[in-house]
Amino acid sequence: MEALKLQEHQSNLNWDYDAEADVLYISIGEPKVAEGIDIGEGIIVRVSPESNEVVGLTIIGLNRRIVKKMKE
């Protein structure tokens, strides 16, 4: 697999939390068409197929993770 590109000093983050599905979507800049790479533990890196640049993250089970950590 080719190395992914990361933007440095990106300040334009957009996010949306779906409480019913317990999923947090984070986009760098405006949301773009992307391919997902499952890196495990419910985290998906979203990558632009044209530039191979990371354009966002999807975190599944965010609330569950927070509650679990608070109970530790």
Sine and cosine of phi, psi and omega as CSV:
sin_phi,cos_phi,sin_psi,cos_psi,sin_omega,cos_omega
0.00,0.00,0.69,-0.72,0.02,-1.00
-0.94,0.35,0.52,-0.85,0.01,-1.00
-0.90,0.43,0.63,-0.78,0.05,-1.00
-0.99,0.11,0.49,-0.87,0.03,-1.00
-0.99,-0.16,0.67,-0.74,0.05,-1.00
-0.89,-0.46,0.68,-0.74,0.08,-1.00
-1.00,0.10,0.73,-0.68,0.05,-1.00
-1.00,-0.04,0.56,-0.83,0.09,-1.00
0.86,0.50,0.59,0.81,0.04,-1.00
-0.98,0.18,0.84,-0.54,-0.05,-1.00
-0.94,-0.34,-0.11,0.99,-0.07,-1.00
-0.99,-0.13,0.97,0.26,0.02,-1.00
-0.99,-0.12,0.69,-0.73,0.10,-1.00
-0.89,-0.45,0.57,-0.82,0.03,-1.00
-0.59,-0.81,0.40,-0.92,0.05,-1.00
-0.55,-0.83,0.75,-0.67,0.01,-1.00
-0.92,-0.39,0.82,-0.57,0.07,-1.00
-0.99,-0.14,0.98,-0.19,-0.07,-1.00
-0.91,0.42,-0.60,0.80,-0.02,-1.00
-0.90,0.44,-0.67,0.75,0.01,-1.00
-1.00,0.00,-0.20,0.98,-0.07,-1.00
0.83,0.56,0.81,0.59,-0.02,-1.00
-0.76,-0.65,0.75,-0.67,0.08,-1.00
-0.96,-0.27,0.80,-0.60,0.05,-1.00
-0.95,-0.33,0.82,-0.57,0.03,-1.00
-0.86,-0.50,0.78,-0.62,0.04,-1.00
-0.86,-0.50,0.64,-0.77,0.11,-0.99
-1.00,0.00,0.93,-0.37,-0.14,-0.99
0.97,0.24,-0.32,-0.95,0.04,-1.00
-0.94,0.35,0.59,-0.81,0.03,-1.00
-0.82,0.58,0.65,-0.76,-0.05,-1.00
-0.78,-0.63,0.32,-0.95,0.14,-0.99
-0.89,0.45,0.74,-0.68,-0.07,-1.00
-0.47,-0.88,0.31,-0.95,0.13,-0.99
-0.98,-0.21,0.61,-0.80,0.00,-1.00
-0.99,-0.12,0.66,-0.75,0.10,-1.00
-0.87,-0.49,0.92,-0.40,-0.01,-1.00
-0.97,0.23,0.91,-0.41,-0.01,-1.00
-0.99,-0.16,0.13,0.99,0.08,-1.00
0.99,-0.16,0.32,-0.95,0.04,-1.00
0.82,0.58,0.58,0.82,0.08,-1.00
0.97,0.24,0.36,0.93,0.02,-1.00
-0.89,-0.46,0.80,-0.60,-0.01,-1.00
-0.86,-0.51,0.82,-0.57,0.07,-1.00
-1.00,0.00,0.78,-0.63,0.02,-1.00
-0.98,-0.17,0.79,-0.61,-0.13,-0.99
-0.81,-0.58,0.70,-0.72,0.08,-1.00
-0.94,0.35,0.82,-0.57,0.00,-1.00
-0.93,0.38,-0.42,0.91,-0.01,-1.00
-0.98,0.22,-0.70,0.71,-0.12,-0.99
-0.96,-0.27,-0.16,0.99,-0.08,-1.00
0.87,0.50,0.46,0.89,-0.02,-1.00
-0.99,-0.17,0.65,-0.76,0.06,-1.00
-0.92,0.38,0.82,-0.58,-0.02,-1.00
-0.89,-0.45,-0.03,1.00,0.04,-1.00
0.14,-0.99,0.04,-1.00,0.03,-1.00
-0.69,-0.72,0.51,-0.86,0.16,-0.99
-0.83,-0.56,0.80,-0.60,0.00,-1.00
-0.89,-0.46,0.91,-0.41,-0.03,-1.00
-1.00,-0.03,0.72,-0.70,0.05,-1.00
0.98,0.19,0.55,0.84,-0.07,-1.00
-0.86,0.50,-0.77,0.64,-0.03,-1.00
-0.88,0.48,-0.68,0.74,0.03,-1.00
-0.86,0.52,-0.66,0.75,0.01,-1.00
-0.90,0.44,-0.69,0.73,-0.02,-1.00
-0.90,0.43,-0.73,0.68,0.00,-1.00
-0.87,0.49,-0.68,0.73,0.00,-1.00
-0.87,0.50,-0.71,0.71,-0.01,-1.00
-0.91,0.41,-0.59,0.81,-0.01,-1.00
-0.93,0.37,-0.45,0.89,-0.01,-1.00
-0.99,0.13,-0.24,0.97,-0.03,-1.00
-0.96,0.28,0.00,0.00,0.00,0.00
